[in-house]
C-alpha cells in the first residue's frame, strides 16, 4: 500500500509540475472541480462461486488539471458502495463501502463551445471503510485500472466508468464495478 500511495503522490505532483510549466497560457481552459453523484453496479467473480451484480451509490468530487489543450489529469475522491450478491439459494449480500481515489487521464474532444466528449483511462485506489460481512474476511485495500466515457454539456457532466480490481479480496475474487455519474462542473 505504501508503494501505491507513493505512486499516486508522484503522479499528482508531476501533473501539477506540468501545469506550472504552462507559462504561455496555451490552454483555452483552466483547472476546474466538479461534484459527482451516481449509481454503481458491482460484482466479484471468484473461483467456483456464483455472484450476481449488486446495486449501490457513489458520490464525490474531482479536479481537472490541464495537461495541454485536449488533455487533463483528473484526481478525485469518492465514497462508493460496492459488493455482490450470491446467486445461490442463500442470497448472501456482501456490502463493501470504500473511500476511493481515482486518477484518470482524460482526452477532451471539443464538439462545440458547450459540448465535450471525454475519453478516460487511469486507475483507482480504495480503502474499505465499512464492509458489512458475515462469516468471511475481505481485505480492506483495493486498486486497479479503470476506463470511461463522459459528456460535458455546458456545466453538466454525464459519464460512465468501469473499474477492474486487481486485488484478490476473497476466494480469488476481484472487484468489478460499472459506475454511472451525473455532476456539476465549477
C-alpha positions in Angstrom: 0.0 0.0 0.0 2.9 2.4 0.7 4.1 1.9 -2.9 0.6 2.6 -4.2 0.3 5.8 -2.2 3.8 6.9 -3.3 3.0 6.3 -7.0 -0.3 8.3 -6.6 1.6 11.2 -4.9 4.2 11.2 -7.7 1.5 11.3 -10.4 -0.3 14.2 -8.7 2.9 16.1 -8.2 4.0 15.5 -11.8 0.7 16.8 -13.2 1.0 19.9 -11.0 4.5 20.4 -12.4 3.3 20.2 -16.0 0.6 22.7 -15.2 3.1 25.1 -13.6 5.3 24.9 -16.8 2.5 26.2 -19.0 3.6 29.8 -18.7 2.5 30.7 -22.2 -1.2 30.0 -21.3 -1.8 27.9 -24.4 -4.7 26.1 -22.8 -8.1 27.5 -23.5 -9.4 26.2 -20.2 -8.3 26.3 -16.6 -8.3 23.9 -13.6 -11.8 23.1 -12.5 -13.5 21.0 -10.0 -16.8 19.1 -10.1 -19.2 17.3 -7.8 -20.5 13.9 -8.8 -23.2 11.5 -7.7 -24.4 8.3 -9.3 -25.1 4.6 -9.2 -22.8 1.5 -9.1 -23.4 -2.0 -10.3 -20.7 -4.2 -8.9 -19.8 -7.9 -8.6 -16.9 -10.1 -7.7 -16.3 -13.1 -9.9 -14.5 -15.8 -7.8 -13.3 -19.4 -8.2 -16.2 -21.8 -8.0 -18.6 -19.2 -6.7 -21.6 -17.6 -8.4 -22.1 -13.9 -7.8 -24.8 -11.5 -9.1 -24.5 -7.8 -9.5 -25.2 -5.5 -6.5 -26.6 -2.0 -6.8 -25.0 0.8 -4.9 -24.4 4.5 -5.0 -21.4 6.8 -5.3 -20.7 10.5 -4.6 -17.6 12.6 -4.6 -15.5 15.4 -6.1 -13.0 15.6 -8.9 -10.4 18.2 -10.1 -9.3 18.7 -13.7 -5.7 19.8 -14.1 -5.0 20.8 -17.7 -2.1 19.0 -19.4 -2.5 20.8 -22.7 -5.3 21.9 -25.0 -7.0 18.4 -25.1 -5.7 16.5 -22.1 -6.2 16.7 -18.3 -5.3 14.8 -15.2 -8.4 14.1 -13.1 -7.8 13.1 -9.5 -10.9 12.6 -7.3 -12.2 11.5 -4.0 -15.4 9.3 -3.8 -17.4 7.4 -1.3 -18.6 4.3 -3.2 -20.8 1.3 -2.4 -19.6 -1.9 -4.0 -20.2 -5.6 -3.2 -22.0 -8.6 -4.6 -24.9 -11.0 -4.1 -24.8 -14.7 -4.1 -26.8 -16.3 -6.9 -27.1 -19.5 -4.9 -30.2 -20.2 -2.7 -28.8 -18.4 0.4 -28.9 -15.0 -1.4 -26.0 -13.7 0.7 -25.3 -10.0 0.1 -21.8 -8.5 0.8 -21.8 -4.8 1.1 -18.4 -3.2 0.7 -18.1 0.5 1.1 -15.0 2.3 0.1 -13.2 5.7 0.1 -11.8 5.7 -3.4 -9.2 7.9 -5.0 -9.4 7.6 -8.8 -6.8 9.2 -11.1 -7.7 9.4 -14.7 -6.1 10.9 -17.7 -8.8 12.5 -19.8 -8.8 13.3 -23.5 -11.3 16.0 -24.1 -12.7 16.2 -27.6 -14.4 19.5 -28.1 -17.5 19.2 -30.4 -18.6 22.9 -29.9 -18.2 25.6 -27.2 -20.7 23.9 -24.8 -20.2 20.2 -25.6 -17.1 17.9 -25.0 -16.7 14.2 -25.3 -14.3 12.8 -22.8 -12.3 9.5 -23.0 -10.8 8.4 -19.7 -8.2 5.9 -18.7 -6.5 5.6 -15.3 -6.6 3.7 -12.0 -8.2 3.8 -8.6 -7.1 3.2 -5.1 -9.7 2.3 -2.5 -9.9 1.7 1.3 -12.8 -0.3 2.7 -14.4 1.8 5.4 -17.5 -0.2 6.3 -17.5 -3.8 5.0 -20.7 -5.5 6.3 -19.7 -9.2 6.0 -20.9 -12.2 7.9 -18.8 -15.4 8.1 -15.9 -14.2 6.0 -13.0 -11.8 5.7 -12.3 -9.3 3.0 -9.1 -7.3 2.5 -9.7 -3.5 3.0 -7.4 -2.2 0.3 -8.3 -2.5 -3.4 -6.9 -0.9 -6.6 -6.9 -1.4 -10.3 -7.3 0.2 -13.7 -10.4 1.9 -14.9 -11.7 3.3 -18.2 -14.6 5.5 -19.0 -16.6 7.8 -21.3 -18.1 11.1 -20.4 -20.0 14.0 -21.8 -19.7 17.6 -20.6 -22.7 19.7 -21.7 -22.4 23.3 -20.5 -21.6 22.7 -16.8 -23.3 19.3 -16.6 -21.3 16.1 -16.6 -22.7 12.7 -17.6 -20.4 9.7 -17.6 -19.8 6.0 -17.1 -16.6 4.2 -15.8 -15.7 0.6 -15.4 -13.3 -0.4 -12.5 -11.2 -3.6 -12.9 -10.0 -4.6 -9.4 -6.7 -6.5 -9.3 -6.5 -7.3 -5.6 -7.8 -10.7 -4.6 -10.3 -9.8 -1.9 -11.8 -13.2 -1.0 -11.7 -16.6 -2.8 -9.7 -15.1 -5.6 -12.5 -12.6 -6.2 -11.7 -9.3 -7.9 -13.9 -6.2 -7.5 -15.6 -5.2 -10.8 -17.8 -2.1 -10.9 -19.7 -0.2 -13.5 -20.3 3.3 -12.3 -22.5 6.0 -13.8 -22.4 9.6 -12.7 -24.0 13.0 -13.2 -22.3 16.1 -11.9 -21.8 19.8 -12.0 -18.5 21.4 -13.2 -17.5 24.6 -11.4 
